[in-house]
Amino acid sequence: MTQWLYRLGARVLRLVLILGGLVFALSVLVAGLILAALLTVVSLLRGRRPTASWQAVRRARSRAASHVSASRGAPRHSGEVVDIEARELP
């Protein structure tokens, strides 16, 4: 009789933990979606085009790669610097 109660309790506990994990995962997903929507709305209200997050990741990776190559002594390729006259836009 006690073995049966132990197995039943273990299954109930496992079910509760799985359901709790699913609720937590879904709440994190919903929070991420709400945050993305809010950031998009804020950027549109400020007049800026929302950028895709993969572009920011790509920029960060390229910066990191350039710093790594510079620290290893590899020659960095720098583009030609062009001096321009700034003008104000209407």
C-alpha distances in whole Angstrom, upper triangle without the diagonal:
4,5,5,6,9,10,11,12,14,16,17,18,20,21,23,24,26,27,29,30,32,33,35,36,38,39,41,42,43,45,47,48,49,51,53,54,55,57,59,60,61,63,65,66,67,69,67,66,62,62,59,57,57,61,60,58,61,63,61,60,64,65,62,64,67,67,65,68,70,69,69,73,73,75,74,76,78,79,83,83,85,87,87,89,86,87,86,84,85
4,5,5,6,9,10,10,12,14,15,16,18,20,21,22,24,26,27,28,30,31,32,34,36,37,39,40,42,43,45,46,47,49,51,52,53,55,57,58,59,61,63,64,65,67,65,64,60,60,57,55,55,59,58,55,58,61,58,58,62,62,60,61,65,64,62,65,68,66,66,70,70,73,72,74,75,77,80,81,83,84,85,86,84,85,83,82,83
4,5,5,6,9,10,11,12,14,15,16,18,20,21,22,24,26,27,29,30,31,33,35,36,37,39,40,42,43,45,46,48,49,51,52,54,55,57,58,60,61,63,64,66,64,63,59,58,55,53,53,57,56,53,56,59,56,56,59,60,58,59,63,62,60,63,65,64,64,67,68,70,69,71,73,75,78,79,81,82,83,85,82,83,82,81,82
4,5,5,6,9,10,11,12,14,15,17,18,20,21,23,24,26,27,29,30,32,33,34,36,38,39,40,42,43,45,46,48,49,51,52,54,55,57,58,60,61,63,65,63,61,58,57,54,52,52,56,55,53,56,58,56,56,59,60,58,59,63,62,60,63,66,64,64,68,68,71,70,71,73,74,78,78,80,82,82,84,82,82,81,80,81
4,5,5,6,8,10,10,12,14,15,16,18,20,21,22,24,26,27,28,30,31,33,34,36,37,38,40,42,43,45,46,48,49,51,52,53,55,57,58,59,61,63,61,60,56,56,53,51,51,55,54,52,55,57,55,55,58,59,57,58,62,61,60,63,65,63,64,67,67,70,69,71,72,74,77,77,79,81,81,83,80,81,79,78,79
4,5,5,6,9,10,10,12,14,15,16,18,20,21,22,24,26,27,28,30,31,33,34,36,37,39,41,42,43,45,46,48,49,51,52,53,55,57,58,59,61,60,58,54,54,51,49,49,53,52,49,52,55,52,52,56,56,54,55,59,58,56,60,62,60,60,64,64,67,66,68,69,71,74,75,77,78,79,80,78,79,77,76,77
4,5,5,6,9,10,10,12,14,15,16,18,20,21,22,24,26,27,28,30,32,33,34,36,37,39,40,42,43,45,46,48,49,51,52,54,55,57,58,60,58,57,53,52,49,47,47,51,50,48,50,53,51,50,54,55,53,54,58,57,55,58,61,59,59,63,63,66,65,66,68,69,73,73,75,77,77,79,77,78,76,75,76
4,5,5,6,9,10,11,12,14,15,16,18,20,21,22,24,26,27,28,30,32,33,34,36,37,39,40,42,43,45,46,48,49,51,52,54,55,57,59,57,55,52,51,48,46,47,51,50,48,50,53,51,51,54,55,53,55,58,57,56,59,61,60,60,64,64,67,65,67,68,70,73,73,75,77,77,78,76,77,75,74,75
4,5,5,6,8,10,10,12,14,15,16,18,20,21,22,24,26,27,28,30,31,33,34,36,37,39,40,42,43,45,46,48,49,51,52,53,55,57,55,54,50,50,47,45,46,49,48,46,49,51,49,49,53,53,51,53,56,56,54,57,60,58,59,62,62,65,64,65,66,68,71,72,74,75,75,77,74,75,73,72,73
4,5,5,6,9,10,10,12,14,15,16,18,20,21,22,24,26,27,28,30,31,33,35,36,37,39,41,42,43,45,46,48,49,51,52,54,55,54,52,48,48,45,42,43,47,46,43,46,49,47,46,50,51,48,50,53,53,51,54,57,55,55,59,59,62,61,62,63,65,69,69,71,72,73,74,72,73,72,70,71
4,5,5,6,9,10,10,12,14,15,16,18,20,21,22,24,26,27,28,30,32,33,34,36,37,39,40,42,43,45,46,48,49,51,52,54,52,51,47,46,43,41,42,45,45,43,45,48,46,46,49,50,48,50,53,53,51,54,57,55,56,59,59,62,60,62,63,64,68,68,70,72,72,73,71,72,70,69,70
4,5,5,6,9,10,11,12,14,15,16,18,20,21,22,24,26,27,28,30,32,33,34,36,37,39,40,42,43,45,46,48,49,51,52,51,49,46,45,43,41,42,45,44,42,45,48,46,46,49,50,48,50,53,53,52,55,57,56,56,60,60,62,61,62,63,65,68,68,70,71,71,73,70,71,69,68,69
4,5,5,6,9,10,10,12,14,15,16,18,20,21,22,24,26,27,29,30,31,33,35,36,37,39,41,42,43,45,46,48,49,51,49,48,44,44,41,39,40,43,42,40,43,46,43,43,47,48,46,47,51,50,49,52,54,53,54,57,57,60,58,60,61,62,66,66,68,69,69,71,68,69,67,66,67
4,5,5,6,9,10,11,12,14,15,16,18,20,21,22,24,26,27,29,30,31,33,35,36,37,39,41,42,43,45,46,48,50,48,46,42,42,39,37,37,41,40,38,41,43,41,41,45,45,43,45,48,48,47,50,52,51,51,55,55,57,56,57,58,60,63,63,65,67,67,69,66,67,66,64,65
4,5,5,6,8,10,11,12,14,15,16,18,20,21,22,24,26,27,28,30,32,33,34,36,37,39,40,42,43,45,46,48,46,45,41,41,38,36,37,40,40,38,41,43,41,41,45,46,44,46,49,49,48,51,53,52,53,56,56,58,56,58,59,60,63,63,65,67,67,68,66,66,65,63,64
4,6,5,6,9,10,10,12,14,15,16,18,20,21,22,24,26,27,28,30,31,33,34,36,37,39,40,42,43,45,47,45,44,40,40,37,35,36,40,39,37,40,43,41,41,44,45,43,45,49,48,47,50,52,51,52,56,55,58,56,57,58,59,63,63,64,66,66,67,64,65,63,62,63
4,5,5,6,9,10,10,12,14,15,16,18,20,21,22,24,26,27,29,30,31,33,35,36,37,39,41,42,43,45,43,42,38,38,35,33,34,37,36,34,37,40,38,38,41,42,40,42,45,45,44,47,49,48,49,52,52,54,53,54,55,56,60,60,62,63,63,64,62,63,61,60,61
4,5,5,6,9,10,11,12,14,15,16,18,20,21,23,24,26,27,29,30,32,33,35,36,38,39,41,42,44,42,40,36,36,33,31,32,35,35,33,36,38,36,36,40,41,39,41,44,44,43,46,48,47,48,51,51,53,51,52,54,55,58,58,60,62,62,63,61,61,60,59,60
4,5,5,6,9,10,11,12,14,15,16,18,20,21,22,24,26,27,28,30,32,33,34,36,37,39,40,42,41,39,35,35,33,31,32,35,35,33,36,39,37,37,41,42,40,42,45,45,44,47,49,49,50,53,52,54,53,54,54,55,59,59,60,62,62,63,60,61,59,57,58
4,5,5,6,9,10,10,12,14,15,16,18,20,21,22,24,26,27,28,30,31,33,34,36,37,39,41,39,38,34,34,32,30,31,34,33,32,35,37,35,36,39,40,38,40,44,43,43,46,48,47,48,51,51,53,51,52,53,54,57,57,59,60,60,61,58,59,57,56,57
4,5,5,6,9,10,11,12,14,15,17,18,20,21,23,24,26,27,29,30,31,33,35,36,37,39,37,36,32,32,29,27,28,31,30,29,32,34,32,32,36,37,35,37,40,40,39,42,44,43,44,48,47,49,48,49,50,51,54,54,56,57,57,59,56,57,55,54,55
4,5,5,6,8,10,10,12,14,15,16,18,20,21,22,24,26,27,29,30,32,33,35,36,38,36,34,31,30,28,26,27,30,30,28,31,34,32,32,36,37,36,37,41,40,40,43,45,44,45,49,48,50,48,49,50,51,54,54,55,57,57,58,55,56,54,53,54
4,6,5,6,9,10,10,12,14,15,16,18,20,21,22,24,26,27,28,30,31,33,34,36,35,33,30,30,28,26,27,31,30,29,32,34,33,33,37,38,36,39,42,41,41,44,46,45,47,50,49,51,49,50,50,51,54,54,55,57,56,57,55,55,53,52,52
4,5,5,6,9,10,10,12,14,15,16,18,20,21,22,24,26,27,28,30,31,33,35,33,32,28,28,26,24,25,29,28,26,30,32,30,31,34,35,33,36,39,38,38,41,43,42,44,47,46,48,46,47,47,49,52,51,53,54,54,55,52,53,51,50,51
4,5,5,6,9,10,11,12,14,15,17,18,20,21,23,24,26,27,29,30,32,33,31,30,26,26,23,21,22,26,25,24,27,29,27,28,31,32,31,33,36,36,36,39,41,40,41,45,44,46,43,44,45,46,49,49,51,52,52,53,50,51,50,48,49
4,5,5,6,8,10,11,12,14,15,16,18,20,21,23,24,26,27,29,30,32,30,29,25,25,23,21,23,26,25,25,28,30,29,29,33,34,33,35,38,38,38,41,43,42,44,47,46,47,45,46,46,47,50,50,51,52,52,53,50,50,49,47,48
4,5,5,6,9,10,10,12,14,15,16,18,20,21,22,24,26,27,28,30,29,28,24,25,23,21,23,26,25,25,28,30,28,30,33,33,33,35,38,38,38,41,42,42,44,47,46,48,45,46,46,47,50,49,50,51,51,52,49,49,47,46,46
4,5,5,6,9,10,10,12,14,15,16,18,20,21,22,24,26,27,29,27,26,22,22,20,18,20,23,22,21,24,26,25,26,29,30,29,31,34,34,34,37,39,38,40,43,42,44,41,42,42,43,46,46,47,48,48,49,46,47,45,44,45
4,5,5,6,9,10,11,12,14,15,17,18,20,21,23,24,26,27,25,24,20,20,18,16,18,21,21,20,23,25,24,25,28,29,29,31,34,34,34,37,39,39,40,43,42,43,41,41,41,42,45,45,46,47,47,48,45,46,44,42,43
4,5,5,6,9,10,11,12,14,15,16,18,20,21,22,24,26,24,23,20,20,19,18,20,23,22,22,25,27,26,28,31,31,31,33,36,36,37,39,41,41,43,45,45,46,43,43,43,44,46,46,47,48,47,48,45,45,43,41,42
4,5,5,6,9,10,10,12,14,15,16,18,20,21,22,24,23,22,19,19,18,17,19,22,21,21,24,25,24,26,29,30,29,32,34,34,35,38,39,39,41,44,43,44,41,42,42,42,45,44,45,46,45,46,43,43,41,40,40
4,5,5,6,9,10,10,12,14,15,16,18,20,21,23,21,20,16,16,15,13,16,18,17,17,21,22,21,23,26,26,26,29,31,31,32,34,36,36,38,41,40,41,38,38,38,39,41,41,42,43,42,43,40,41,39,38,38
4,5,5,6,9,10,11,12,14,15,17,18,20,21,20,18,15,15,14,13,16,18,18,18,21,23,23,24,27,28,28,30,33,33,34,36,38,38,40,43,42,42,39,39,39,39,42,41,42,43,42,43,40,40,39,37,37
4,5,5,6,9,10,11,12,14,15,16,18,20,19,18,15,16,16,15,18,20,20,21,24,25,24,26,29,29,30,32,34,35,36,38,40,40,42,44,44,44,41,41,41,41,43,42,43,43,42,43,40,40,38,36,36
4,5,5,6,9,10,10,12,14,15,16,18,17,16,13,14,14,13,16,18,17,18,21,22,21,24,26,26,27,29,31,31,33,35,36,37,39,41,40,41,38,38,37,38,40,39,40,40,40,40,37,37,35,34,34
4,5,5,6,9,10,11,12,14,15,17,15,14,10,11,10,10,13,15,14,16,19,19,20,22,24,24,25,28,29,30,31,34,35,36,38,40,39,39,36,36,35,35,38,37,38,38,37,38,35,35,34,32,33
4,6,5,6,9,10,11,12,14,15,14,13,10,12,12,13,16,18,17,19,22,22,23,25,27,28,29,31,33,33,35,37,38,39,41,43,42,42,39,38,38,37,40,39,39,40,38,39,36,36,33,31,32
4,5,5,6,9,10,10,12,14,14,14,11,13,14,14,18,19,18,20,23,23,23,26,28,28,29,32,33,33,35,37,38,39,41,43,42,42,39,39,38,38,40,38,39,39,38,38,35,34,32,30,30
4,5,5,6,9,10,11,12,11,11,8,10,11,12,15,16,15,17,20,19,20,23,24,24,26,28,29,30,32,34,35,35,38,40,39,39,35,35,34,34,36,35,35,35,34,35,31,31,29,28,28
4,5,5,6,9,10,11,9,8,6,9,10,11,15,15,15,17,20,20,21,23,25,25,27,29,30,31,33,35,35,37,39,41,39,39,36,35,34,33,35,34,34,35,33,34,31,30,28,26,27
4,5,5,6,9,10,10,10,9,12,14,15,19,19,18,21,23,23,24,27,28,28,30,32,33,34,36,38,39,40,42,44,43,42,39,38,37,36,38,37,36,37,35,35,32,31,28,26,26
4,5,5,6,9,9,10,9,12,15,15,19,19,18,21,23,22,23,26,27,27,29,31,32,32,35,37,37,38,41,42,41,41,37,37,35,35,36,35,35,35,33,33,29,29,26,24,25
4,5,5,6,5,6,6,9,12,13,17,16,15,18,20,19,20,24,25,24,26,29,29,30,32,34,34,36,38,40,39,38,34,34,32,31,33,31,31,31,30,30,26,26,24,22,22
4,5,5,6,6,7,11,13,16,19,18,18,21,23,22,23,26,27,27,29,32,32,33,35,37,37,39,41,43,41,40,37,36,34,33,34,33,32,32,30,30,27,26,24,21,21
4,5,8,10,10,14,17,19,22,21,21,24,26,25,26,29,30,29,32,34,34,35,38,39,39,41,44,45,44,43,39,38,36,35,36,35,34,34,32,31,27,26,23,21,21
4,6,9,10,13,17,18,21,20,19,23,24,23,24,27,28,27,30,32,32,33,35,37,37,38,41,42,41,40,36,36,34,32,34,32,31,30,28,28,24,23,20,19,19
4,7,9,12,16,18,21,19,19,22,24,22,24,27,27,27,30,32,31,33,35,37,37,39,41,42,41,39,36,34,32,31,32,30,29,29,26,26,22,21,19,16,16
4,6,9,13,15,17,15,15,19,20,18,20,23,23,23,26,28,28,29,32,33,33,35,38,38,37,36,32,31,29,28,29,27,27,27,25,25,22,21,19,17,18
4,6,10,12,15,13,14,17,18,17,19,22,22,22,25,27,27,28,31,32,33,35,37,38,36,35,31,30,29,27,29,28,27,28,26,26,23,23,21,19,20
4,7,9,12,11,11,14,16,15,17,20,21,21,23,25,26,27,29,31,31,33,35,37,35,35,31,30,29,28,30,29,29,30,28,29,26,26,25,22,24
4,6,8,7,8,11,12,12,14,16,17,18,20,22,22,24,26,27,28,30,32,33,32,31,28,27,26,25,27,27,27,28,27,29,26,26,25,24,25
4,5,6,7,9,10,11,13,15,16,18,19,21,22,24,25,27,28,30,31,33,31,31,28,27,27,26,29,29,29,31,30,32,29,30,29,27,29
4,5,5,6,9,10,11,12,14,16,17,18,20,21,23,24,26,27,29,31,29,30,27,26,26,26,29,29,30,31,31,33,31,31,31,29,31
4,5,5,6,9,10,10,12,14,15,16,18,20,21,22,24,26,27,29,27,27,24,24,24,25,28,28,29,31,31,33,31,32,32,31,33
4,5,5,6,9,10,11,12,14,15,17,18,20,21,23,24,26,27,25,25,22,21,21,21,24,24,26,27,27,29,28,29,29,27,30
4,5,5,6,9,10,11,12,14,15,17,18,20,21,23,24,26,25,25,22,21,21,21,24,24,26,27,27,29,27,29,28,27,30
4,5,5,6,9,10,10,12,14,15,16,18,20,21,23,25,23,24,21,21,22,22,26,26,28,29,30,32,30,32,32,31,33
4,5,5,6,9,10,10,12,14,15,16,18,20,21,23,21,21,18,18,19,19,23,23,25,27,28,31,29,31,31,30,33
4,5,5,6,9,10,11,12,14,15,16,18,20,21,20,20,17,16,16,17,20,20,22,24,25,27,26,28,28,28,31
4,5,5,6,9,10,11,12,14,15,17,18,20,19,20,17,17,18,19,22,22,25,26,27,30,28,30,30,30,33
4,5,5,6,9,10,10,12,14,15,16,19,17,18,16,16,17,19,23,23,26,28,29,32,31,33,33,33,36
4,5,5,6,9,10,10,12,14,15,17,15,15,12,13,14,15,19,20,22,25,26,29,28,31,31,31,34
4,5,5,6,9,10,11,12,14,16,15,15,12,13,13,15,18,19,21,23,25,28,27,29,30,30,34
4,5,5,6,9,10,11,12,15,14,15,13,15,16,18,21,22,25,27,29,31,30,33,34,34,37
4,5,5,6,9,10,11,13,11,13,11,12,14,17,20,21,24,27,29,32,31,34,35,35,39
4,5,5,6,9,10,11,9,10,7,9,11,13,17,18,21,24,26,29,29,32,33,33,37
4,6,5,6,9,10,10,11,9,12,13,16,19,20,23,25,27,30,30,33,34,35,38
4,5,5,6,9,9,11,10,13,15,18,22,23,26,28,31,34,33,36,38,38,42
4,5,5,7,5,8,7,10,13,16,19,21,24,27,30,33,33,36,38,38,42
4,5,5,6,7,6,10,12,15,18,19,23,25,28,31,31,34,36,37,41
4,5,8,10,10,14,15,19,22,22,26,28,31,34,34,37,39,40,43
4,6,9,10,14,16,20,23,24,28,30,33,36,36,40,41,42,46
4,6,9,12,14,18,21,22,26,28,31,35,35,39,41,42,45
4,6,9,12,16,19,21,24,27,30,33,34,37,39,40,44
4,6,9,13,15,17,21,24,27,30,31,35,37,38,42
4,6,10,13,14,18,21,24,27,28,31,33,34,38
4,7,10,12,16,19,21,25,26,29,31,32,36
4,7,9,12,15,18,21,22,26,28,29,33
4,6,9,13,15,19,20,23,26,26,30
4,6,10,13,16,18,21,24,25,29
4,7,10,13,15,18,21,23,27
4,6,10,12,15,18,20,24
4,7,9,13,16,18,22
4,6,9,13,15,18
4,6,10,13,16
4,7,10,13
4,6,10
4,7
4
